[in-house]
């Protein structure tokens, strides 16, 4: 029975997808084969030797020590696209909040609740303070055209906006999902310079930390309105606050508030609600459970952030999966380990992802302990599984 540790409350609909004859799950499991997590901080967590994988029910993995997992042969999955519609809907809301000063208006109305018969007069007298532009006809720049960014771009087109999209890593599948009306920007600079609204949908990492700073703001149009439902750390906070105070940025709507941004003018701070819908939580949990189950039972890797996608056609016999460094001669070394022991390989595939790689081998009979030991002895091999 495979043991799955739950570090957060996980959707029941998702958990029901575990095969109860093969998997047991709970929050008190001490030596899990897999971990299912949402937002729990795992950065200082110690991992047992038999841990095979971690499934993140969501897109971001900044709460997981991915580099340490890679070194230990622990496959980390996320669930790209499972919460895309939820985030897209909040991004549309954010565009409206950035334009119409709805939050300020509601707060002001609350402040006059004791004015009795004067409320109507006060409303008519003060409503002009909260006027804002329409979205129709304005230019929206979407930076990052993954599952969320693409949906936002398409929806914004249907709202009558002129949409510019930029993504240096745009895949063919993602391009097919985009409306033909979305302008393909040749650079991020083009988006920053020409758009009235900018919505950010890129990952946070060491290369993107503080990416949007004084230099970036200077290249934008005066009075630009910015939506950030990606990660707060993408923005240099002091530079952002300065741009809000001097009016360069007319509005900033974020799902990641901090003490300085909350106090800055013309901001709307949302408490990380982008994916907080029951539908999103169900979708993420279902996908994460499927990824964990497929990997533990079949050695299939899909949507891993640290190891490449990996699968061979199902067939009788056994499979051996080797997780290893992406270094020369690894394929031949693994093949030689089989042939030197007189074992014939029926099928074999190898794929890499940056510094790490996987080799999946199918043979007709059983994989012996000798074969496993021989492959583990190869320099650069991290973990070997027999499936």
C-alpha positions as CSV (number, residue, x, y, z in Angstrom):
1,X,0.0,0.0,0.0
2,X,1.5,3.3,-1.1
3,X,1.4,6.0,1.6
4,X,0.5,9.6,0.6
5,X,1.0,12.4,3.1
6,X,-1.3,15.4,3.0
7,X,0.2,18.7,4.1
8,X,-2.9,20.8,3.5
9,X,-6.6,20.3,3.3
10,X,-7.1,18.7,-0.2
11,X,-10.3,18.6,-2.1
12,X,-12.3,15.4,-1.4
13,X,-13.2,15.2,-5.1
14,X,-9.5,14.9,-5.9
15,X,-8.6,12.4,-3.2
16,X,-11.4,10.1,-4.3
17,X,-9.3,9.5,-7.5
18,X,-6.7,7.5,-5.6
19,X,-7.2,3.8,-6.0
20,X,-8.1,2.8,-2.4
21,X,-6.7,-0.7,-3.0
22,X,-3.3,0.7,-3.6
23,X,-3.1,4.1,-1.9
24,X,-3.6,5.3,1.7
25,X,-3.5,9.0,2.5
26,X,-3.7,11.3,5.6
27,X,-1.9,14.1,7.4
28,X,-0.2,11.8,10.0
29,X,1.8,9.6,7.7
30,X,5.4,9.6,8.7
31,X,7.3,7.9,5.9
32,X,5.3,8.7,2.7
33,X,5.9,7.5,-0.8
34,X,4.3,10.7,-2.0
35,X,3.3,14.1,-0.6
36,X,0.3,16.2,-1.7
37,X,0.6,19.9,-0.9
38,X,-1.0,23.2,-1.6
39,X,0.6,26.1,0.2
40,X,2.4,24.5,3.2
41,X,6.0,25.6,3.5
42,X,8.3,22.6,2.7
43,X,11.6,24.5,2.3
44,X,13.1,23.3,5.6
45,X,11.3,19.9,5.6
46,X,13.4,16.7,5.9
47,X,12.5,14.0,3.4
48,X,12.6,10.3,4.0
49,X,14.7,8.1,1.7
50,X,11.7,6.3,0.2
51,X,9.9,9.5,-0.9
52,X,9.3,9.3,-4.6
53,X,7.4,12.5,-5.5
54,X,5.6,15.6,-4.4
55,X,2.4,16.8,-6.0
56,X,1.6,20.5,-5.8
57,X,-2.1,21.2,-6.2
58,X,-1.4,24.5,-7.9
59,X,1.0,26.1,-10.3
60,X,3.7,27.8,-8.2
61,X,6.3,25.7,-6.4
62,X,8.2,28.4,-4.5
63,X,7.1,26.6,-1.2
64,X,9.0,23.4,-2.3
65,X,12.8,23.0,-2.3
66,X,12.9,21.9,-5.9
67,X,16.7,21.9,-6.2
68,X,17.1,19.7,-3.2
69,X,14.4,17.4,-4.5
70,X,16.1,17.1,-7.8
71,X,19.4,16.1,-6.1
72,X,17.5,13.4,-4.2
73,X,15.6,12.0,-7.2
74,X,12.3,13.3,-5.9
75,X,10.0,14.2,-8.8
76,X,8.0,17.4,-8.2
77,X,4.7,17.9,-10.0
78,X,2.5,21.0,-10.4
79,X,-0.9,21.4,-12.0
80,X,-0.5,23.9,-14.9
81,X,-3.9,25.1,-16.2
82,X,-6.0,23.5,-13.6
83,X,-6.7,26.8,-11.9
84,X,-6.4,28.9,-15.1
85,X,-10.0,29.9,-15.4
86,X,-10.3,31.0,-11.8
87,X,-7.2,33.2,-12.2
88,X,-8.4,34.5,-15.5
89,X,-11.7,35.6,-14.0
90,X,-10.0,37.4,-11.2
91,X,-7.7,39.1,-13.7
92,X,-10.8,40.4,-15.5
93,X,-12.1,41.7,-12.2
94,X,-8.7,43.3,-11.5
95,X,-8.8,45.1,-14.8
96,X,-12.1,46.6,-13.8
97,X,-10.9,47.5,-10.3
98,X,-7.9,49.2,-11.8
99,X,-10.2,51.4,-13.9
100,X,-13.3,52.3,-12.0
101,X,-12.1,52.9,-8.4
102,X,-14.8,50.6,-7.3
103,X,-13.1,49.7,-4.0
104,X,-12.6,53.4,-3.0
105,X,-16.2,54.1,-4.0
106,X,-17.6,51.3,-1.9
107,X,-15.5,52.3,1.1
108,X,-16.7,55.9,0.7
109,X,-20.3,54.8,0.6
110,X,-19.8,52.8,3.8
111,X,-18.4,55.9,5.5
112,X,-21.7,57.9,4.9
113,X,-24.0,55.2,6.2
114,X,-25.2,57.3,9.1
115,X,-26.1,60.3,6.9
116,X,-29.8,59.3,6.6
117,X,-31.7,61.4,4.1
118,X,-28.6,63.1,2.9
119,X,-27.1,60.0,1.4
120,X,-28.6,60.5,-2.1
121,X,-27.4,64.1,-2.3
122,X,-23.9,63.1,-1.1
123,X,-23.7,60.3,-3.6
124,X,-24.6,62.6,-6.5
125,X,-22.2,65.3,-5.3
126,X,-19.2,63.0,-4.8
127,X,-19.6,60.3,-7.5
128,X,-17.3,62.1,-9.9
129,X,-14.4,61.4,-7.6
130,X,-14.5,57.8,-8.5
131,X,-14.9,58.0,-12.3
132,X,-12.6,55.9,-14.4
133,X,-12.0,54.8,-18.0
134,X,-13.7,52.0,-19.8
135,X,-11.7,49.0,-21.0
136,X,-13.1,49.0,-24.5
137,X,-10.6,50.4,-27.0
138,X,-7.7,50.4,-24.6
139,X,-4.5,48.5,-25.1
140,X,-3.8,45.5,-22.8
141,X,-0.4,43.9,-22.7
142,X,-0.3,40.3,-21.4
143,X,3.2,39.2,-20.5
144,X,3.3,35.4,-20.3
145,X,0.9,33.5,-22.5
146,X,0.6,30.2,-20.7
147,X,-2.8,28.8,-19.7
148,X,-3.8,31.9,-17.7
149,X,-2.3,34.6,-19.9
150,X,-3.8,33.1,-23.1
151,X,-7.3,32.9,-21.6
152,X,-7.1,36.5,-20.3
153,X,-5.9,37.7,-23.7
154,X,-8.8,36.0,-25.5
155,X,-11.4,37.3,-23.0
156,X,-10.0,40.8,-23.2
157,X,-10.3,40.7,-27.0
158,X,-14.0,39.9,-26.5
159,X,-14.3,42.9,-24.2
160,X,-13.2,45.1,-27.0
161,X,-9.6,45.7,-25.9
162,X,-6.6,45.8,-28.2
163,X,-4.4,43.0,-26.8
164,X,-0.7,42.6,-27.2
165,X,0.9,39.4,-26.0
166,X,4.5,38.5,-25.3
167,X,6.1,35.3,-24.2
168,X,9.6,34.3,-25.3
169,X,8.8,30.6,-24.5
170,X,5.5,30.4,-26.3
171,X,4.7,26.9,-27.3
172,X,2.9,25.8,-30.4
173,X,0.0,24.5,-28.4
174,X,-0.3,27.8,-26.5
175,X,-0.1,29.7,-29.8
176,X,-3.0,27.7,-31.2
177,X,-5.1,28.7,-28.1
178,X,-4.7,32.4,-28.8
179,X,-7.2,34.5,-30.7
180,X,-6.0,35.7,-34.1
181,X,-6.8,39.2,-32.9
182,X,-4.0,39.1,-30.3
183,X,-1.0,41.1,-31.5
184,X,2.2,39.1,-31.2
185,X,4.7,41.5,-29.7
186,X,8.3,41.0,-30.7
187,X,9.6,42.1,-27.3
188,X,8.6,42.8,-23.8
189,X,9.8,46.4,-24.3
190,X,7.2,46.8,-27.1
191,X,4.4,45.8,-24.6
192,X,5.6,48.1,-21.8
193,X,5.9,51.1,-24.1
194,X,2.6,50.9,-25.9
195,X,0.0,49.5,-23.5
196,X,-2.5,51.2,-21.2
197,X,-2.9,48.1,-19.1
198,X,-0.3,45.4,-18.3
199,X,-1.0,42.1,-16.8
200,X,1.9,39.9,-15.6
201,X,1.7,36.1,-15.9
202,X,5.3,34.9,-15.6
203,X,7.0,32.6,-13.0
204,X,9.0,33.9,-10.1
205,X,12.6,32.8,-9.9
206,X,16.1,34.2,-9.4
207,X,16.0,35.6,-13.0
208,X,12.7,37.4,-12.6
209,X,13.1,38.7,-9.0
210,X,12.5,42.4,-8.9
211,X,12.2,42.4,-12.7
212,X,9.8,45.3,-12.8
213,X,11.8,48.2,-11.4
214,X,12.4,51.9,-11.9
215,X,13.9,51.2,-15.4
216,X,10.8,49.2,-16.4
217,X,8.4,51.7,-15.1
218,X,10.2,54.5,-17.0
219,X,9.6,52.7,-20.3
220,X,5.9,52.5,-19.7
221,X,3.2,55.0,-20.6
222,X,2.3,57.6,-18.1
223,X,-0.7,56.5,-16.1
224,X,-0.3,52.8,-16.9
225,X,-2.5,50.4,-14.9
226,X,-0.8,47.1,-13.8
227,X,-2.3,43.8,-12.8
228,X,-0.1,41.4,-10.8
229,X,-1.7,38.0,-9.9
230,X,1.6,36.1,-10.5
231,X,4.0,36.9,-7.6
232,X,4.6,40.0,-5.5
233,X,8.4,39.5,-5.7
234,X,8.4,40.1,-9.4
235,X,8.2,43.8,-8.6
236,X,10.8,46.0,-6.9
237,X,8.6,47.3,-4.1
238,X,10.4,50.7,-3.4
239,X,10.4,51.5,-7.1
240,X,6.8,50.4,-7.5
241,X,5.7,52.6,-4.5
242,X,7.6,55.6,-6.0
243,X,5.9,55.1,-9.4
244,X,2.5,55.0,-7.7
245,X,3.3,58.1,-5.7
246,X,4.4,60.2,-8.7
247,X,1.5,59.0,-10.8
248,X,3.6,57.1,-13.4
249,X,1.5,54.0,-12.4
250,X,-2.1,55.1,-12.1
251,X,-3.3,51.8,-10.5
252,X,-1.8,48.6,-9.2
253,X,-3.9,45.6,-8.5
254,X,-2.2,42.7,-6.8
255,X,-3.0,39.3,-5.2
256,X,0.2,39.6,-3.1
257,X,0.1,42.5,-0.7
258,X,2.9,43.6,1.5
259,X,3.2,46.3,4.2
260,X,4.6,48.9,1.8
261,X,2.2,48.2,-1.1
262,X,-0.9,48.3,1.1
263,X,0.0,51.8,2.2
264,X,0.8,53.1,-1.3
265,X,-1.8,55.2,-3.2
266,X,-4.0,53.8,-6.0
267,X,-3.5,50.2,-5.0
268,X,-6.0,47.4,-4.7
269,X,-4.6,44.5,-2.6
270,X,-6.4,41.2,-2.7
271,X,-5.5,38.4,-0.2
272,X,-4.2,35.8,-2.7
273,X,-7.6,34.8,-4.0
274,X,-6.9,34.1,-7.6
275,X,-7.2,30.3,-7.4
276,X,-9.5,30.3,-4.4
277,X,-12.6,28.8,-6.0
278,X,-14.0,25.4,-5.2
279,X,-13.8,24.5,-8.9
280,X,-10.1,25.4,-9.0
281,X,-9.3,23.4,-5.9
282,X,-11.1,20.4,-7.3
283,X,-9.4,20.6,-10.6
284,X,-5.9,21.0,-9.1
285,X,-6.4,18.1,-6.7
286,X,-7.7,15.8,-9.4
287,X,-4.7,16.6,-11.6
288,X,-2.2,16.3,-8.8
289,X,-3.6,12.9,-7.7
290,X,-3.4,11.6,-11.3
291,X,0.2,12.7,-11.6
292,X,1.2,11.1,-8.3
293,X,-0.7,7.9,-9.1
294,X,0.7,7.6,-12.6
295,X,4.3,8.1,-11.5
296,X,4.2,5.8,-8.5
297,X,2.4,3.0,-10.3
298,X,3.6,3.3,-13.8
299,X,6.7,5.5,-13.8
300,X,4.9,8.1,-16.0
301,X,6.1,11.7,-15.6
302,X,3.9,14.5,-16.7
303,X,4.0,18.1,-15.6
304,X,7.1,17.8,-13.5
305,X,9.0,21.0,-12.8
306,X,12.4,19.3,-12.3
307,X,12.4,16.2,-14.4
308,X,11.3,15.7,-18.1
309,X,8.0,14.1,-19.2
310,X,8.5,10.4,-19.5
311,X,6.4,7.4,-20.7
312,X,6.6,4.2,-22.7
313,X,3.7,2.2,-24.2
314,X,2.2,-0.3,-21.7
315,X,3.4,-3.9,-22.3
316,X,3.9,-7.1,-20.4
317,X,7.2,-7.4,-18.5
318,X,9.0,-4.9,-16.2
319,X,10.1,-1.3,-16.4
320,X,13.2,0.3,-14.8
321,X,13.3,4.0,-14.4
322,X,16.6,5.7,-13.7
323,X,16.7,9.3,-12.6
324,X,20.2,10.8,-13.2
325,X,22.3,13.8,-14.1
326,X,22.2,15.0,-17.6
327,X,25.7,14.0,-18.5
328,X,27.4,12.3,-21.5
329,X,27.4,8.6,-22.0
330,X,24.6,7.9,-19.6
331,X,22.4,6.1,-22.1
332,X,25.2,3.8,-23.2
333,X,26.2,3.1,-19.6
334,X,22.7,2.1,-18.7
335,X,22.3,-0.1,-21.8
336,X,25.7,-1.8,-21.0
337,X,24.5,-2.6,-17.5
338,X,21.7,-4.6,-19.0
339,X,23.7,-6.3,-21.8
340,X,26.6,-7.2,-19.5
341,X,24.2,-9.3,-17.5
342,X,22.6,-10.9,-20.6
343,X,19.3,-8.9,-20.3
344,X,17.7,-7.8,-23.6
345,X,16.1,-4.4,-23.8
346,X,12.7,-4.4,-25.5
347,X,12.2,-0.6,-25.5
348,X,14.0,2.4,-24.1
349,X,13.6,6.1,-24.0
350,X,15.7,9.0,-22.5
351,X,14.8,12.6,-22.0
352,X,16.4,15.5,-20.2
353,X,15.4,18.7,-18.5
354,X,18.2,21.1,-17.8
355,X,20.7,19.4,-15.4
356,X,18.6,16.3,-14.9
357,X,17.3,13.4,-17.0
358,X,15.4,10.2,-17.0
359,X,15.9,6.8,-18.7
360,X,13.0,4.4,-18.9
361,X,13.7,0.8,-19.9
362,X,11.3,-2.0,-20.7
363,X,12.3,-5.7,-20.6
364,X,10.2,-8.9,-21.0
365,X,11.0,-10.5,-17.6
366,X,11.8,-9.2,-14.2
367,X,14.5,-6.7,-13.4
368,X,17.0,-8.4,-11.1
369,X,18.7,-6.9,-8.1
370,X,22.0,-7.2,-10.0
371,X,20.8,-4.9,-12.8
372,X,19.6,-2.4,-10.3
373,X,22.9,-2.4,-8.4
374,X,24.8,-2.1,-11.6
375,X,22.9,0.9,-12.7
376,X,23.1,2.5,-9.3
377,X,26.8,2.2,-9.4
378,X,27.0,4.4,-12.6
379,X,28.4,7.9,-11.8
380,X,25.6,10.4,-12.0
381,X,22.7,8.0,-11.3
382,X,20.5,9.4,-8.5
383,X,17.7,6.9,-8.0
384,X,16.5,3.7,-9.7
385,X,13.0,2.4,-9.6
386,X,11.6,-1.0,-10.8
387,X,8.0,-0.8,-11.8
